[in-house]
Amino acid sequence: MPGDSSSRRTSALALLLYTTFIVYQSLAHGGAWRCTGAVLEWGARVSRSDMLANIVAYVPLGLLLVLATTSRSGALPRLMVTMLGGIAAVALLSVSMELVQSCQASRVSSVYDLMANVTGGLVGVSGGLVFRWASAGTGLVASHHGAASDRRLRLLTVAVVGAWVASQTVPWVFAVDLGTLRSNLSFLRHWSDGPPLDPWRVLRHAGAWVAVACACRLAAPDRWVAGAGLALTVGVSVVLQVLMDARSPLSLEELGGMVVAAMLVLPPLARAGGESLRRRWAAGLLLGAMVTVAAYELRPEPGAATQAFSWWPQVGLGGLRGALDYALLFGWFGLAAVVAAHWAHAGGHRHARRAWPVAAVLLTLVLEVMQTRIPGRGPDLSAPLFTVLAVLAGTALLGDARDREN
């Protein structure tokens, strides 16, 4: 199956790039080399944000290992061997990093990091196997979207929606109590006393919710299901943010962005649409995602412009929680670009499948270079890297178009 072989090669490339990045992030800025530190130390206190970031960082490794080493027609025994081998490979990489970190003055070799990494690898391997099982042998899905769409594309389209909600609710810790509710909604009581709305944040959320609405429309069989799915997504996102037992990102800017997105999307969503509108919804998905990352990248911060661009990724060196938020944003962007491109390709745009993801990667690079002139921003290669990795992973998950048409 040519498409399957192409998918595995793409997965292998993504796996190589991401493994290199993990090694770099694990060892960069480690200080002086002196092998006097404890190996796999049991610390007295574990940072919840660090534990979470260490889990999430190794999820893509497990996922990419499965995609690079299995086919969609793999038998169950072979998949089980892959699962055990994948977990062992992730554990070996993590142990190697912890051993090397014991020789760095600014690093700590922690057994908790090892446990978190292996947990993340297990989640990734399991997710990859579930995706293989869910998408295997589906053939063509009959729907108003046409015969070129299949279950893999629908699953990834739904994942675009879920990934945005997940990025808005990090660190995924919730509490159902009156104090949490009042704290997370306090901005509504003091809105008149606070600073004016930040237009960059409003634009960021507006673009994201336009993209989410377009994804709902592409994945749903009709406009009523799409509308219900969008309403459910908005409700879940808001409720989860209100219940977050952490700094909630819910704000007037996000609510304003939702209103702007509703004004743009609901009128066309309410009208009946056929096959001819699929390319427009796909373009809307890509455009909304582009607006989101552009608003994030171009927003000034306190400080002076750096005037310099780093060709080495700097994400993660200033804090793992911020790195997780950053990776989720640009990972979501890369996945959205791939999904939008495949829907447009299925709708007759023959060049979209390759051109749109490339455009998304180039956009992140251009925006990072532009940050050299924006106060308070530190431009580096992190955003293009995460976008490239998400594009490669999304392409591998969907497979080659020829595979879907066979």
Secondary structure, 3 states (H helix, E strand, C coil): CHHHHHHHHHHHHHHHHHHHHHHHHHHCCCCCECCCCCCCECCCCCCHHHHHHHHHHHHHHHHHHHHHHCCCCCCHHHHHHHHHHHHHHHHHHHHHHHHHHCCECCCCCEHHHHHHHHHHHHHHHHHHHHHHHHHCCCCCCCCCCCCCCCHHHHHHHHHHHHHHHHHHCCCCCECCCHHHHHHHCHHHHCCCCCCCCCHHHHHHHHHHHHHHHHHHHHHCCCHHHHHHHHHHHHHHHHHHHHCECCCCCCCHHHHHHHHHHHHHHHHHHHCCCCHHHHHHHHHHHHHHHHHHHHHHHHCCCCCCCCCCCECCCCCCCCCHHHHHHHHHHHHHHHHHHHHHHHHHHHCCCCCHHHHHHHHHHHHHHHHHHHHHHCCCCCCECHHHHHHHHHHHHHHHHHCCHHHHHC
